[in-house]
Amino acid sequence: MGGLDRHTFAMDSSRSGAQLLDKTEINWDKLDKTKFFVVGAGLFTGVTVALYPVSVVKTRMQVATKDIVGKSAFSVVRGIIKTDGIPGLYRGFGTVITGAIPARIIFLTSLETTKIAAYKMIEPFQFSEPTQAAIANGIAGMTASLMSQAVVVPIDVVSQRLMVQGYSGYAKYNGGLDVASKIFKAEGIRGLYRGFALSVVTYSPSSAVWWASYGSSQRFIWRLLGLGTDSKQRTPPSQGMIVGVQAIGGIVAGAVASCVTTPLDTIKTRLQVMEHKKRESVRRVVKTLIAEDGWQGLYRGLGPRFFSMSAWGTSMILAYEYLKRLCAKGEESVS
């Protein structure tokens, strides 16, 4: 995993942070792209199936009316199962998974190519390893998010309406196509891009923070373990240690990103699920949230969002690193 071959740790440990990246990751030019996208589609679909209910719960908590805002995430889950059974936890899933494939292709391609370019750009500044990783990964994460928003936002608008249909007075629909059709008739194509600017403002910084935190925390942890570029150690870490460091990096990244971006995500979600006739401004949504629940209203769904970003991020990054290893040119598949 992580493109870390045991023999590569025997290389000269005095090389730069950019060369440490070569030891711990498989770069874009070393991947079989066709295999990467085909296998990745299946792998990430599995992760989405496992974690999708958390998104449904988070969304419902963010749009809850004042009389039910105090409910916990577990209460929301119980209510969904009582009303709709297990399928209720997967409302909007078909729409999400359909749009996720092209969105991930755009995101991952942008992420990897931009990350390589960013490392080359900042290498002359001779920053420390964690700083280099934070800057390069942050730039790559933000760019990838910006590039994929054209697909992500319409999927969000449709899927979130399906997630909350019939809840707290929200309208009911007959599937994703029905939602898209009604939005288009009422508002035109702009309706499918409601909250686009706010999504960019939310997800791009979130992606930048997540990838920056992930990249820098990994370098920091490797240094603590005595495996930085200035280390004299020649024995490579075990696969278990590699997975552990990646998992911790994913948890740290999820914690930081969720705390920074939850207020914007709450506002964006509220805007996207409103009917056209009830449409409000960002300022009005903020005032309503504060009036109903104080400033903590902006952090509705923080628990599920933190869990979602940490669990999704950790699962995704482990799957992603495994996928890169699996699809590396000239490498044997990892079982």
C-alpha positions as CSV (number, residue, x, y, z in Angstrom):
1,M,0.0,0.0,0.0
2,G,0.9,3.6,-0.5
3,G,3.4,2.6,-3.2
4,L,5.9,1.8,-0.5
5,D,8.3,-0.8,-1.7
6,R,10.6,-2.3,0.9
7,H,13.7,-1.9,-1.2
8,T,13.1,1.8,-1.7
9,F,13.7,2.6,2.0
10,A,17.3,1.5,1.5
11,M,17.9,4.6,-0.7
12,D,19.9,7.6,0.4
13,S,17.9,9.0,3.3
14,S,19.4,12.5,2.9
15,R,17.3,13.2,-0.3
16,S,14.7,15.9,-0.4
17,G,11.0,15.8,0.8
18,A,9.9,15.4,-2.9
19,Q,11.9,12.2,-3.1
20,L,10.4,10.9,0.1
21,L,7.1,11.2,-1.8
22,D,8.5,8.9,-4.4
23,K,9.2,6.4,-1.7
24,T,5.8,6.5,-0.1
25,E,3.5,7.1,-3.0
26,I,3.0,5.9,-6.6
27,N,3.0,8.9,-8.9
28,W,0.4,9.5,-11.7
29,D,2.8,8.6,-14.5
30,K,3.4,5.1,-13.0
31,L,-0.3,4.1,-13.0
32,D,-2.3,2.0,-15.5
33,K,-5.0,4.6,-16.0
34,T,-7.6,2.3,-17.5
35,K,-7.3,-0.2,-14.7
36,F,-7.1,2.6,-12.1
37,F,-10.5,4.0,-13.1
38,V,-12.3,0.7,-13.7
39,V,-11.1,-0.9,-10.4
40,G,-11.5,2.4,-8.6
41,A,-15.2,2.7,-9.6
42,G,-16.0,-0.6,-8.0
43,L,-13.8,0.0,-4.9
44,F,-15.2,3.5,-4.1
45,T,-18.8,2.3,-4.8
46,G,-18.3,-0.2,-2.0
47,V,-17.1,2.5,0.4
48,T,-20.0,4.7,-0.6
49,V,-22.5,1.9,0.2
50,A,-21.0,1.5,3.6
51,L,-21.0,5.2,4.6
52,Y,-23.9,6.7,2.7
53,P,-26.4,6.5,5.6
54,V,-24.2,8.9,7.6
55,S,-24.7,11.5,4.8
56,V,-28.5,11.0,5.0
57,V,-28.5,11.5,8.8
58,K,-26.3,14.6,8.6
59,T,-28.5,16.2,5.9
60,R,-31.6,15.6,7.9
61,M,-30.1,17.1,11.1
62,Q,-29.1,20.2,9.1
63,V,-32.5,20.9,7.7
64,A,-34.5,19.9,10.8
65,T,-37.2,22.4,12.0
66,K,-37.0,24.0,15.4
67,D,-39.3,21.5,17.1
68,I,-37.1,18.5,16.3
69,V,-33.7,20.1,16.1
70,G,-32.7,18.7,19.5
71,K,-32.8,15.1,18.3
72,S,-29.6,13.1,18.3
73,A,-28.1,11.3,15.3
74,F,-29.3,8.0,16.8
75,S,-32.9,9.3,17.1
76,V,-32.8,10.4,13.5
77,V,-31.6,6.9,12.5
78,R,-34.4,5.3,14.5
79,G,-37.0,7.6,13.0
80,I,-35.9,6.8,9.5
81,I,-35.9,3.0,10.1
82,K,-39.3,3.2,11.8
83,T,-40.8,5.1,8.9
84,D,-39.0,3.7,5.8
85,G,-37.0,0.8,7.0
86,I,-33.3,0.3,6.0
87,P,-34.0,1.6,2.5
88,G,-34.7,5.0,4.0
89,L,-31.0,5.3,4.9
90,Y,-30.2,5.1,1.2
91,R,-32.6,7.7,-0.2
92,G,-30.9,9.4,-3.2
93,F,-28.2,6.7,-3.4
94,G,-28.9,5.8,-7.0
95,T,-28.5,9.5,-8.0
96,V,-25.3,9.8,-6.1
97,I,-23.7,6.7,-7.3
98,T,-24.5,7.6,-11.0
99,G,-22.9,11.0,-10.7
100,A,-20.0,9.8,-8.5
101,I,-18.2,7.9,-11.3
102,P,-17.6,10.9,-13.6
103,A,-17.0,13.2,-10.6
104,R,-14.3,10.9,-9.2
105,I,-12.6,10.5,-12.5
106,I,-12.4,14.3,-12.8
107,F,-11.3,14.7,-9.2
108,L,-8.6,12.0,-9.1
109,T,-7.1,13.0,-12.4
110,S,-6.9,16.7,-11.3
111,L,-5.6,15.7,-7.8
112,E,-2.7,13.6,-9.0
113,T,-1.6,15.8,-11.9
114,T,-1.8,19.0,-9.9
115,K,0.0,17.5,-6.9
116,I,3.0,16.6,-9.0
117,A,3.1,20.1,-10.5
118,A,2.7,21.7,-7.1
119,Y,5.7,19.7,-5.7
120,K,7.9,20.8,-8.5
121,M,6.8,24.4,-8.1
122,I,7.5,24.6,-4.3
123,E,10.7,22.4,-4.2
124,P,13.1,25.4,-4.8
125,F,11.8,27.0,-1.6
126,Q,13.2,24.1,0.5
127,F,10.4,23.9,3.0
128,S,10.3,21.1,5.6
129,E,8.7,17.8,4.5
130,P,5.4,18.4,6.3
131,T,5.1,21.9,4.9
132,Q,5.9,20.8,1.4
133,A,3.3,18.0,1.7
134,A,0.7,20.4,3.2
135,I,1.1,23.0,0.4
136,A,1.2,20.6,-2.5
137,N,-1.6,18.4,-1.3
138,G,-3.7,21.5,-0.3
139,I,-3.3,23.0,-3.8
140,A,-4.1,19.7,-5.4
141,G,-7.1,19.1,-3.2
142,M,-8.6,22.6,-3.9
143,T,-8.0,22.3,-7.7
144,A,-9.6,18.9,-7.9
145,S,-12.6,20.0,-6.0
146,L,-13.1,23.1,-8.2
147,M,-12.8,20.9,-11.3
148,S,-15.4,18.4,-10.1
149,Q,-18.1,20.8,-8.8
150,A,-19.8,21.0,-12.2
151,V,-20.9,17.4,-11.7
152,V,-21.1,17.3,-7.9
153,V,-23.5,20.2,-7.3
154,P,-26.4,19.0,-9.4
155,I,-26.0,15.6,-7.9
156,D,-26.0,17.2,-4.4
157,V,-29.2,19.2,-5.1
158,V,-31.1,16.2,-6.4
159,S,-29.9,13.6,-3.8
160,Q,-30.4,15.9,-0.8
161,R,-34.0,16.6,-1.8
162,L,-34.5,12.8,-1.9
163,M,-32.8,12.4,1.5
164,V,-35.2,14.8,3.2
165,Q,-38.4,14.2,1.2
166,G,-41.4,13.9,3.5
167,Y,-39.3,15.1,6.5
168,S,-40.2,18.3,8.4
169,G,-42.7,19.1,5.6
170,Y,-40.4,18.7,2.6
171,A,-42.0,17.6,-0.7
172,K,-42.0,14.0,-1.9
173,Y,-40.7,12.8,-5.2
174,N,-40.7,9.7,-7.5
175,G,-37.0,9.4,-7.8
176,G,-34.1,11.5,-9.0
177,L,-35.4,12.1,-12.5
178,D,-38.6,13.5,-11.0
179,V,-36.6,15.9,-8.7
180,A,-34.5,17.1,-11.6
181,S,-37.5,17.6,-13.9
182,K,-39.4,19.6,-11.3
183,I,-36.4,21.7,-10.5
184,F,-35.7,22.4,-14.2
185,K,-39.4,23.3,-14.8
186,A,-39.5,25.7,-11.9
187,E,-36.1,27.3,-12.1
188,G,-34.3,26.2,-15.3
189,I,-30.8,24.9,-15.3
190,R,-29.9,27.4,-12.5
191,G,-32.0,25.4,-10.1
192,L,-29.8,22.4,-10.5
193,Y,-26.8,24.6,-9.6
194,R,-28.4,26.2,-6.5
195,G,-25.8,26.8,-3.9
196,F,-23.0,26.4,-6.5
197,A,-21.0,29.3,-5.3
198,L,-21.4,28.2,-1.7
199,S,-20.5,24.6,-2.6
200,V,-17.3,25.9,-4.2
201,V,-16.6,28.0,-1.1
202,T,-17.4,25.0,1.1
203,Y,-15.9,22.0,-0.6
204,S,-12.8,23.6,-2.2
205,P,-11.4,24.8,1.1
206,S,-12.6,21.6,2.7
207,S,-10.8,19.5,0.1
208,A,-7.7,21.7,0.5
209,V,-7.7,21.4,4.3
210,W,-8.3,17.7,4.2
211,W,-5.5,16.9,1.7
212,A,-3.1,19.3,3.3
213,S,-3.8,17.9,6.8
214,Y,-3.5,14.3,5.4
215,G,-0.2,15.0,3.6
216,S,1.5,16.9,6.4
217,S,0.3,14.7,9.2
218,Q,1.8,11.6,7.5
219,R,5.2,13.3,7.1
220,F,5.0,14.4,10.7
221,I,4.2,10.9,12.0
222,W,7.0,9.3,9.9
223,R,9.4,11.8,11.5
224,L,8.2,10.9,14.9
225,L,8.8,7.3,14.0
226,G,12.3,8.1,12.9
227,L,11.6,7.5,9.2
228,G,12.0,11.0,7.8
229,T,14.3,11.9,5.0
230,D,17.1,12.7,7.4
231,S,16.7,9.3,9.1
232,K,19.7,6.9,9.1
233,Q,17.3,3.9,9.3
234,R,17.5,1.5,6.4
235,T,14.8,-0.9,7.5
236,P,11.5,-0.2,5.8
237,P,8.3,-0.1,7.9
238,S,5.9,-3.0,7.9
239,Q,2.7,-2.9,5.8
240,G,0.7,-2.7,9.1
241,M,2.7,0.4,10.1
242,I,2.0,2.0,6.7
243,V,-1.7,1.4,7.0
244,G,-1.7,2.7,10.6
245,V,0.0,6.0,9.5
246,Q,-2.4,6.4,6.6
247,A,-5.4,5.8,8.8
248,I,-4.3,8.3,11.5
249,G,-3.6,10.8,8.8
250,G,-7.2,10.3,7.5
251,I,-8.7,10.8,10.9
252,V,-6.7,13.9,11.6
253,A,-7.7,15.3,8.2
254,G,-11.4,14.6,8.8
255,A,-11.3,16.2,12.2
256,V,-9.7,19.4,11.0
257,A,-11.8,19.7,7.8
258,S,-15.1,19.0,9.5
259,C,-14.5,21.7,12.2
260,V,-13.5,24.3,9.7
261,T,-16.2,23.8,7.1
262,T,-19.4,22.5,8.9
263,P,-21.1,26.0,9.1
264,L,-20.8,26.5,5.4
265,D,-22.0,23.0,4.7
266,T,-25.1,23.5,6.9
267,I,-26.0,26.8,5.1
268,K,-25.4,25.2,1.7
269,T,-27.6,22.2,2.5
270,R,-30.4,24.4,3.7
271,L,-30.3,26.4,0.5
272,Q,-30.3,23.4,-1.8
273,V,-33.3,21.6,-0.2
274,M,-35.6,24.6,-0.2
275,E,-38.5,24.7,-2.6
276,H,-38.3,27.6,-5.2
277,K,-41.1,29.5,-3.6
278,K,-39.4,29.4,-0.2
279,R,-36.0,30.3,-1.5
280,E,-34.0,32.5,0.9
281,S,-30.7,34.3,0.9
282,V,-27.5,33.1,2.7
283,R,-28.0,35.9,5.3
284,R,-31.6,34.9,6.0
285,V,-30.6,31.2,6.4
286,V,-27.8,32.2,8.9
287,K,-30.3,34.4,10.9
288,T,-32.8,31.6,11.0
289,L,-30.2,29.1,12.3
290,I,-29.0,31.5,15.0
291,A,-32.5,32.4,16.0
292,E,-33.5,28.8,16.4
293,D,-30.4,27.4,18.0
294,G,-27.9,30.1,18.7
295,W,-24.4,30.1,17.1
296,Q,-24.3,26.3,17.5
297,G,-27.0,26.1,14.9
298,L,-24.3,26.6,12.3
299,Y,-22.8,23.4,13.6
300,R,-25.8,21.2,13.2
301,G,-24.8,17.8,12.1
302,L,-21.2,18.3,13.2
303,G,-21.1,14.9,14.9
304,P,-22.3,13.0,11.8
305,R,-20.2,15.3,9.5
306,F,-17.1,14.7,11.7
307,F,-17.7,10.9,11.6
308,S,-18.5,11.0,7.9
309,M,-15.4,12.9,7.0
310,S,-13.1,10.9,9.3
311,A,-14.6,7.5,8.4
312,W,-15.0,8.3,4.7
313,G,-11.6,10.0,4.5
314,T,-9.9,7.1,6.3
315,S,-11.7,4.4,4.3
316,M,-11.2,6.4,1.0
317,I,-7.5,7.0,1.5
318,L,-6.8,3.4,2.4
319,A,-8.8,2.2,-0.6
320,Y,-7.1,4.9,-2.7
321,E,-3.6,4.0,-1.7
322,Y,-4.3,0.3,-2.2
323,L,-5.8,1.1,-5.6
324,K,-2.7,2.9,-6.7
325,R,-0.5,0.0,-5.6
326,L,-2.8,-2.4,-7.4
327,C,-2.7,-0.4,-10.6
328,A,1.0,0.5,-10.7
329,K,2.7,-0.3,-13.9
330,G,5.2,-3.2,-13.5
331,E,4.0,-3.9,-10.0
332,E,2.4,-7.2,-8.8
333,S,-1.1,-6.9,-7.5
334,V,-1.5,-6.6,-3.7
335,S,-3.7,-9.2,-2.2
